[in-house]
Structures are given as C-alpha cells and as structure tokens.
Amino acid sequence: MNPLLKKLQPYPFERLRGLTAGVTPNPAYRPISLGIGEPKHPTPAFIKEALTAALDGLASYPATAGEPALREACAAWVQRRYGLQLDAATQILPVNGSREALFALAQAVIDPTQHQAAGGPAVVSPNPFYQIYEGAALLAGARVVFANSDPTRNFAADWFSIPETTWATTQLLFVCSPGNPTGAVMPLDEWQRLFELSDRFGFVIASDECYSEIYFREEHQHGQSAAPLGGLEAAAQLGRSDFKNLVALTSLSKRSNVPGLRSGFVVGDAAIMKAFLLYRTYHGSAMNPAVQRASIAAWNDETHVVENRALYRQKFERVTPILASVMDVALPDAGFYLWAKVPDHICGGSDETFTRELLAQYNVAVLPGSYLAREAQGVNPGKGRVRMALVAGVDECVEAAERIKAFIQSFH
C-alpha cells in the first residue's frame, strides 16, 4: 500500500462521531445539527428537471473537457459575476465538485522530487482549513505548512508568518476566500502580496471559492460590489490578465443547493489548465452528461441564487444577535458558518467538552474548532472555538441558537 496513506489524519466528522459516541442526547428536544456544512435548502425544481430531461445522455461516454455548452455557461457566469472575458476552450474545465478538483490539482502540480534538502516541496495552507488541502498535499509527496488565522484581523490567514525560506520551497498555495470556517474574505492588498510571492518563487495559487455566492448585502456600497472579491477578479484589478500560476475553483453545491450533483469548474492559467486536463484524462473524471445539462441550467440562472442568499441572510440576522448575547461571535464576511468562541467559564473553554455537553443536554450538534485546524507556531487556532453551520431552516436555526444560549446561561 502507498505509505503516504499513513500520514492522513481522521476527517473532522469521524473525530466528531468518536467524541459523541457515548453521548445520549436529551430526548426532550428534537435533534438539530449545525455540525456539517451540507446545504439543506431545497434543490430548485428547474435544475432537477434539466437533469431528468437529459438522461438519454447516459448512453454516451462524456469528454473529460466537458461539453462546449457547459464551458460557455461557466464562462458567461464568470463574465456576469466578475466582469472577466475568458476563453472557455482553454481556461475553464468542468469538475466533479471542487473537493475532487482540489485534491486532483495537487497531484498534477506538485513535483515531489524537488526540495529534498528541505524535506520535500511545501504546500502552504490557511489554518483552520478544509482538510482536503492537507490530504492532497501529503498524498502528492509534499509537506504542509500552515498560516494561522489572526482573530485581531477578522480571522485572516497570517501569510506573513511564513518565512521566505519556506516560500522558496513552496509549489502550491491553497487560499480559501470566503474562508471555511471563519467566513473571512481576502482583500486586494493580500492578493497582491501573494501574487508577488508567486512571481518570485513560482508556486501555483489555488483559490477555493465555493462559498462566494453566500453573502449578506445585495446592494453596492461605496462604489464597490457587496459580493466577495474573487482571485481572478483581484488579478485582473492588478493588471494580471494572463492569470499566471493562478486557478480558481468553484462549485454549485452551496450556490444552488445541489451538493449531491458534484458539479463545479476550475478556471485560470491556460498552461495549468492544459496540464490539469491531461491529468484528468487519465484520472477518469469526466462529468456525467445529465449532470452537465443540469449544471448549464444552474449556471445560467441567478434568481434562485438571490433567493438562496436571502434565506441565509434571514438566518444570520436572527441567530447572530441571540448568540452574541452570551458568547464571542459576529457576522462573518460571507459563507454560512459562525465561528464562535467558547466562553472561558463554560466547560473550561474546551471546544470538545462544549460540543459533548451541548449535544447531551440540548440535542444540538456543532463541530469543535480544533478539529478543523492543526497546531502550528505552538498553537491550534481552532482550539476553544466551535463551528456552527446555519444550513437548517430558519426556525430550526433560531431554536438551536436559543438552546445554545440557555446552555451557556445555565452555567451562571
């Protein structure tokens, strides 16, 4: 067996199951889960109809590059969302969800024979982070270096904590904006800093943007869009129209409430996309033709996205004040998570104990923040925090918040 498999750590939800295995939730309450970031809003009917109407496509082998009509729909969305003109044939590649693509991209990009004196090539990741980043790097033969989030800067990753000697051996940088779990959006000046480092040291930037369409203001403010800044958008604003060493990954899962569809696309540097297509041709990861048709319908429609965003806005407007009255938590820049600090006098400030006791006493599931991070520079930046995914219905989320408030107040 591949010895690198032994380096993989248990997934956060596997650890959560272990943590709560002996817990009997209070049967006086119906169960409410804020633990897993799985969208629960109904899938729009027109997407399901487009999927079932295209089932005849199952009789044909799909091309790895996807149908031209799908790539054109993705390019049209990028034009509407970011104002960018892209070549659908060379700069866009449909993928079976951003998770699969994040993993595969690392295998295509990383050269494990390099930088052996430094212990192998480095992959830089935010911390806390989406665990696929770590697994992808380890199985590609790289080592992972973490940039801790900084609570004093709205949980932005502290890229400045990474020494130049590490950047010099870096082959891939994962950026997540809006971030999971913090919801932080990276501003233009940070993008500029990362582009400068990429130019100096030649590493690829993979921008994970699957939460980009869940934000809390529709209107333009101060002449700028309320929508989160994207990586390609930042590059264009800085005059980097070739998107050198930059790829962005996005998905329909959160935007369109179709996590089971497994559909997204990768976009950016044409040279990287060419190599990635070659890798994926052998990887055997072409998208189901019916899924392609449903994806075209989804990317071509914004009405359902606006409605989806409004539901999340309503939940955050109602839930955040309830929780903020008893714990350190605030509305994120974007995304559908709350990144809350466990009060020091509650369960000793332990995110694990808080999670267990909340489930036992009030039948609400959350995820310990320490499970989403690794110890780096002597600290685990997720320790003492919990991630709450506001994916359930509005009433359920409000009820969960009231229970969490009652749980915390019971310690006074």
C-alpha positions as CSV (number, residue, x, y, z in Angstrom):
1,M,0.0,0.0,0.0
2,N,1.0,3.6,-0.6
3,P,2.9,4.5,2.6
4,L,1.7,8.1,2.4
5,L,-1.8,6.9,3.3
6,K,-0.4,6.5,6.9
7,K,0.1,10.3,7.1
8,L,-3.6,11.1,6.7
9,Q,-5.4,12.2,9.8
10,P,-9.1,11.3,10.6
11,Y,-11.6,13.5,9.0
12,P,-13.3,16.0,11.4
13,F,-16.7,14.3,11.2
14,E,-15.0,11.0,12.0
15,R,-13.5,12.6,15.1
16,L,-16.8,14.1,16.0
17,R,-18.5,10.7,15.9
18,G,-15.9,9.4,18.2
19,L,-16.3,12.3,20.6
20,T,-20.0,11.9,20.8
21,A,-20.2,8.1,20.6
22,G,-21.1,7.6,24.3
23,V,-23.5,10.6,24.4
24,T,-27.3,10.1,24.8
25,P,-28.9,13.4,23.6
26,N,-31.7,14.8,25.7
27,P,-34.9,13.3,24.2
28,A,-36.9,16.3,25.4
29,Y,-35.5,18.2,22.4
30,R,-35.7,17.3,18.7
31,P,-32.2,16.9,17.2
32,I,-30.8,19.9,15.3
33,S,-27.4,19.7,13.6
34,L,-25.2,22.7,13.0
35,G,-22.2,20.4,12.6
36,I,-21.9,19.5,8.9
37,G,-21.8,22.2,6.2
38,E,-24.3,20.4,4.0
39,P,-26.8,22.8,2.3
40,K,-30.4,21.9,3.4
41,H,-32.4,24.3,1.3
42,P,-34.5,22.6,-1.4
43,T,-32.8,22.0,-4.8
44,P,-34.5,24.3,-7.4
45,A,-37.1,22.3,-9.4
46,F,-35.7,23.6,-12.8
47,I,-32.3,22.0,-12.0
48,K,-33.9,18.6,-11.3
49,E,-36.0,18.9,-14.4
50,A,-32.9,19.7,-16.5
51,L,-31.2,16.6,-15.0
52,T,-34.0,14.2,-15.7
53,A,-34.6,15.6,-19.2
54,A,-31.0,14.7,-20.1
55,L,-30.9,11.1,-19.0
56,D,-30.5,9.9,-22.6
57,G,-27.0,11.3,-22.3
58,L,-26.1,8.4,-20.1
59,A,-25.8,6.3,-23.3
60,S,-22.6,8.2,-24.3
61,Y,-19.1,8.5,-22.8
62,P,-18.6,12.1,-21.8
63,A,-15.5,14.1,-22.7
64,T,-13.1,15.0,-19.9
65,A,-13.1,18.6,-21.0
66,G,-16.9,18.7,-20.8
67,E,-19.4,19.9,-23.4
68,P,-18.6,23.2,-25.1
69,A,-22.1,24.4,-23.9
70,L,-21.2,23.9,-20.3
71,R,-17.8,25.6,-20.6
72,E,-19.5,28.5,-22.3
73,A,-22.1,28.7,-19.5
74,C,-19.3,28.8,-16.9
75,A,-17.5,31.5,-18.8
76,A,-20.7,33.5,-19.1
77,W,-21.2,33.3,-15.3
78,V,-17.6,34.5,-14.7
79,Q,-18.3,37.4,-17.1
80,R,-21.5,38.3,-15.2
81,R,-20.1,37.8,-11.7
82,Y,-16.5,39.2,-12.1
83,G,-16.6,41.1,-15.4
84,L,-13.9,38.9,-16.9
85,Q,-13.7,37.7,-20.5
86,L,-12.3,34.1,-20.6
87,D,-11.5,31.6,-23.3
88,A,-14.0,28.8,-22.5
89,A,-11.9,26.3,-24.5
90,T,-8.6,26.8,-22.8
91,Q,-9.2,28.4,-19.4
92,I,-12.2,26.5,-18.0
93,L,-12.6,22.8,-17.0
94,P,-15.7,21.3,-15.5
95,V,-15.1,19.1,-12.4
96,N,-17.0,16.7,-10.2
97,G,-17.2,19.2,-7.3
98,S,-14.5,21.4,-6.0
99,R,-13.4,18.8,-3.4
100,E,-12.3,16.3,-6.1
101,A,-10.6,19.0,-8.1
102,L,-8.7,20.5,-5.1
103,F,-7.3,17.0,-4.5
104,A,-6.5,16.3,-8.1
105,L,-4.9,19.6,-8.8
106,A,-2.3,19.0,-6.1
107,Q,-1.4,15.7,-7.8
108,A,-0.9,17.4,-11.1
109,V,1.0,20.4,-9.8
110,I,3.4,19.0,-7.2
111,D,6.8,17.6,-8.1
112,P,7.9,15.5,-5.1
113,T,11.4,15.1,-6.4
114,Q,12.2,18.7,-5.7
115,H,13.5,20.4,-2.5
116,Q,14.6,17.2,-0.9
117,A,17.1,19.0,1.3
118,A,14.2,20.9,2.9
119,G,12.2,17.8,3.4
120,G,10.3,18.0,0.1
121,P,8.2,20.6,-1.5
122,A,5.9,22.7,0.7
123,V,2.2,23.3,0.3
124,V,1.0,26.3,2.2
125,S,-2.5,26.2,3.7
126,P,-4.6,28.5,5.9
127,N,-5.2,27.2,9.4
128,P,-8.0,26.3,10.2
129,F,-8.7,24.8,6.8
130,Y,-10.6,22.4,4.6
131,Q,-8.9,19.0,5.3
132,I,-8.7,18.1,1.6
133,Y,-5.8,20.6,1.3
134,E,-3.7,18.6,3.8
135,G,-4.6,15.2,2.4
136,A,-4.0,16.3,-1.2
137,A,-0.6,17.7,-0.3
138,L,0.5,14.6,1.7
139,L,-0.5,12.1,-0.9
140,A,1.3,14.2,-3.6
141,G,4.5,13.8,-1.5
142,A,4.6,17.3,-0.1
143,R,4.8,18.7,3.4
144,V,2.1,21.1,4.7
145,V,3.0,24.5,6.2
146,F,0.2,26.3,8.0
147,A,-0.6,30.0,8.2
148,N,-2.7,30.6,11.3
149,S,-5.8,32.8,11.3
150,D,-5.5,36.0,13.2
151,P,-8.5,36.9,15.3
152,T,-7.4,40.5,15.5
153,R,-7.7,40.8,11.7
154,N,-11.1,39.2,11.3
155,F,-9.5,35.7,11.2
156,A,-7.5,36.5,8.1
157,A,-4.6,34.0,7.5
158,D,-1.3,35.4,8.6
159,W,0.7,34.8,5.4
160,F,3.5,37.0,6.9
161,S,4.2,34.3,9.4
162,I,5.6,32.1,6.7
163,P,9.3,32.6,6.3
164,E,10.9,33.3,2.9
165,T,12.9,30.0,3.2
166,T,9.5,28.2,3.2
167,W,8.1,30.2,0.3
168,A,11.3,29.4,-1.7
169,T,10.3,25.7,-1.5
170,T,6.6,26.2,-1.9
171,Q,4.9,24.6,-5.0
172,L,1.3,25.2,-4.2
173,L,-0.7,27.6,-2.0
174,F,-4.3,27.0,-1.0
175,V,-6.4,30.1,-0.5
176,C,-10.0,29.9,0.8
177,S,-12.0,33.1,0.4
178,P,-14.6,33.3,1.8
179,G,-13.0,31.1,4.3
180,N,-14.1,27.8,5.9
181,P,-14.8,28.1,8.8
182,T,-14.2,31.7,9.5
183,G,-16.0,33.4,6.6
184,A,-13.2,35.9,6.1
185,V,-12.8,37.4,2.6
186,M,-9.3,38.2,1.5
187,P,-8.8,41.9,0.4
188,L,-6.9,43.1,-2.6
189,D,-3.7,44.0,-0.8
190,E,-3.3,40.5,0.5
191,W,-3.8,39.1,-3.0
192,Q,-1.1,41.5,-4.3
193,R,1.3,40.2,-1.6
194,L,0.6,36.6,-2.6
195,F,0.9,37.3,-6.3
196,E,4.3,38.9,-5.7
197,L,5.5,35.8,-3.8
198,S,4.2,33.6,-6.5
199,D,6.1,35.6,-9.1
200,R,9.3,35.4,-7.1
201,F,9.1,31.7,-6.2
202,G,7.0,30.2,-9.0
203,F,4.3,28.4,-6.9
204,V,0.7,27.9,-8.0
205,I,-2.2,29.6,-6.2
206,A,-5.4,27.5,-5.9
207,S,-8.2,29.8,-4.8
208,D,-11.1,27.8,-3.3
209,E,-14.2,30.0,-3.8
210,C,-17.1,27.6,-3.2
211,Y,-18.8,30.0,-0.7
212,S,-18.5,33.0,-2.9
213,E,-22.2,33.4,-3.5
214,I,-23.4,33.4,0.1
215,Y,-23.0,36.9,1.5
216,F,-25.2,39.4,3.3
217,R,-25.6,42.6,1.3
218,E,-27.1,42.8,-2.2
219,E,-26.5,46.4,-2.9
220,H,-23.3,48.1,-4.0
221,Q,-21.6,50.1,-1.2
222,H,-19.0,52.9,-1.6
223,G,-18.9,52.1,-5.3
224,Q,-17.9,48.5,-4.7
225,S,-19.9,45.3,-5.1
226,A,-21.1,43.7,-1.9
227,A,-20.1,40.3,-3.4
228,P,-16.8,38.9,-2.2
229,L,-13.7,39.6,-4.2
230,G,-12.5,36.6,-6.3
231,G,-8.9,35.6,-7.0
232,L,-9.2,36.1,-10.8
233,E,-11.0,39.4,-10.2
234,A,-8.2,40.5,-7.9
235,A,-5.6,39.5,-10.5
236,A,-7.4,41.5,-13.2
237,Q,-7.6,44.5,-11.0
238,L,-3.8,44.3,-10.5
239,G,-3.2,44.0,-14.3
240,R,-2.6,40.3,-14.3
241,S,-4.9,39.4,-17.1
242,D,-2.9,36.2,-18.0
243,F,-3.7,34.8,-14.5
244,K,-0.2,33.3,-14.4
245,N,0.1,30.5,-11.8
246,L,-3.5,31.2,-10.6
247,V,-6.5,28.9,-10.7
248,A,-9.9,29.4,-9.0
249,L,-12.2,26.6,-8.1
250,T,-16.0,27.0,-7.6
251,S,-19.0,24.8,-7.2
252,L,-22.8,24.6,-7.5
253,S,-23.1,22.8,-4.1
254,K,-23.7,25.8,-1.9
255,R,-24.7,28.3,-4.6
256,S,-27.5,26.2,-6.0
257,N,-28.2,23.7,-3.1
258,V,-27.0,20.6,-5.1
259,P,-24.2,19.1,-3.0
260,G,-25.1,15.6,-4.4
261,L,-24.8,16.8,-8.0
262,R,-21.0,17.0,-7.6
263,S,-20.5,19.8,-10.1
264,G,-18.2,22.8,-10.3
265,F,-15.4,24.1,-12.5
266,V,-11.8,25.2,-12.4
267,V,-10.7,28.4,-14.2
268,G,-7.5,30.3,-14.7
269,D,-4.0,30.0,-16.1
270,A,-4.3,28.2,-19.5
271,A,-1.0,26.4,-19.2
272,I,-2.0,24.9,-15.9
273,M,-5.4,24.0,-17.3
274,K,-3.8,22.2,-20.2
275,A,-1.7,20.1,-17.8
276,F,-4.7,19.5,-15.5
277,L,-6.8,18.3,-18.4
278,L,-4.1,15.8,-19.3
279,Y,-4.0,14.5,-15.7
280,R,-7.8,14.3,-15.5
281,T,-8.0,12.4,-18.8
282,Y,-6.1,9.6,-17.2
283,H,-7.7,10.1,-13.9
284,G,-11.1,9.2,-15.4
285,S,-13.1,12.1,-14.0
286,A,-15.4,13.2,-16.9
287,M,-18.7,14.7,-15.8
288,N,-21.9,12.7,-16.3
289,P,-23.8,14.2,-19.4
290,A,-27.0,14.6,-17.5
291,V,-25.2,16.4,-14.7
292,Q,-23.6,18.7,-17.3
293,R,-27.1,19.6,-18.6
294,A,-28.3,20.4,-15.1
295,S,-25.2,22.4,-14.4
296,I,-25.8,24.5,-17.6
297,A,-29.3,25.3,-16.3
298,A,-27.9,26.2,-12.8
299,W,-25.1,28.5,-14.0
300,N,-27.4,30.3,-16.4
301,D,-29.8,31.3,-13.6
302,E,-29.3,33.9,-10.8
303,T,-32.8,34.2,-9.5
304,H,-32.6,31.1,-7.3
305,V,-29.2,32.2,-6.0
306,V,-30.6,35.6,-4.9
307,E,-33.4,33.7,-3.1
308,N,-31.0,31.3,-1.5
309,R,-28.8,34.2,-0.2
310,A,-31.9,35.9,1.2
311,L,-32.7,32.8,3.3
312,Y,-29.2,32.7,4.7
313,R,-29.3,36.5,5.4
314,Q,-32.5,36.0,7.4
315,K,-31.0,33.2,9.5
316,F,-27.8,35.2,10.3
317,E,-29.9,38.3,11.1
318,R,-31.9,36.4,13.7
319,V,-29.3,33.9,15.0
320,T,-26.2,36.1,15.4
321,P,-27.7,38.6,18.0
322,I,-29.0,35.7,20.1
323,L,-25.6,34.0,20.3
324,A,-23.7,37.3,20.5
325,S,-25.5,38.0,23.8
326,V,-23.7,35.1,25.5
327,M,-20.5,34.4,23.5
328,D,-17.9,36.0,21.3
329,V,-19.3,35.6,17.8
330,A,-20.0,38.0,15.0
331,L,-21.5,38.1,11.5
332,P,-18.8,36.8,9.0
333,D,-17.9,38.4,5.8
334,A,-19.6,35.6,3.9
335,G,-20.3,31.9,3.9
336,F,-22.8,30.1,6.1
337,Y,-20.7,29.4,9.2
338,L,-20.5,31.1,12.6
339,W,-17.1,30.8,14.2
340,A,-17.8,31.2,17.9
341,K,-15.5,31.3,20.9
342,V,-16.5,29.1,23.8
343,P,-16.7,31.3,27.0
344,D,-13.8,30.6,29.3
345,H,-16.1,29.8,32.2
346,I,-18.1,27.2,30.1
347,C,-16.7,23.7,30.1
348,G,-13.3,25.2,30.9
349,G,-13.3,26.9,27.5
350,S,-12.9,23.4,25.8
351,D,-14.5,23.2,22.4
352,E,-14.7,19.4,22.7
353,T,-16.4,19.4,26.1
354,F,-18.7,22.2,25.0
355,T,-19.7,20.1,21.9
356,R,-20.4,16.9,24.0
357,E,-22.3,18.7,26.7
358,L,-24.4,20.8,24.3
359,L,-25.4,17.6,22.5
360,A,-26.2,15.7,25.7
361,Q,-28.2,18.5,27.4
362,Y,-29.9,20.3,24.4
363,N,-29.6,17.9,21.4
364,V,-27.7,20.5,19.3
365,A,-24.7,19.3,17.3
366,V,-21.8,21.7,16.5
367,L,-18.2,20.9,15.4
368,P,-15.2,21.5,17.6
369,G,-12.9,24.2,16.0
370,S,-9.8,22.3,17.0
371,Y,-10.8,19.5,14.6
372,L,-10.6,22.0,11.7
373,A,-7.0,23.1,12.5
374,R,-3.6,21.8,13.3
375,E,-1.1,23.0,15.9
376,A,1.3,25.5,14.2
377,Q,3.7,28.0,15.7
378,G,2.8,26.4,19.1
379,V,-1.0,26.9,18.9
380,N,-4.1,25.3,17.4
381,P,-6.0,28.4,16.2
382,G,-9.3,26.4,16.3
383,K,-8.9,25.5,19.9
384,G,-11.7,26.9,22.1
385,R,-14.0,27.7,19.2
386,V,-16.9,25.9,17.6
387,R,-18.2,26.0,14.0
388,M,-21.9,26.3,13.5
389,A,-23.3,25.7,10.1
390,L,-26.5,27.6,9.6
391,V,-27.8,25.1,7.0
392,A,-31.1,24.1,8.6
393,G,-34.3,26.0,8.2
394,V,-34.7,29.5,9.7
395,D,-36.9,28.3,12.6
396,E,-34.6,25.4,13.4
397,C,-31.5,27.6,13.4
398,V,-33.2,30.1,15.7
399,E,-34.3,27.3,18.0
400,A,-30.8,25.9,18.1
401,A,-29.5,29.4,19.0
402,E,-31.9,29.7,21.8
403,R,-30.9,26.3,23.2
404,I,-27.2,27.3,23.0
405,K,-28.0,30.5,24.8
406,A,-29.9,28.6,27.5
407,F,-27.0,26.1,27.8
408,I,-24.5,28.9,28.4
409,Q,-26.7,30.7,30.8
410,S,-27.1,27.5,32.8
411,F,-23.5,27.9,34.0
412,H,-24.2,31.3,35.6
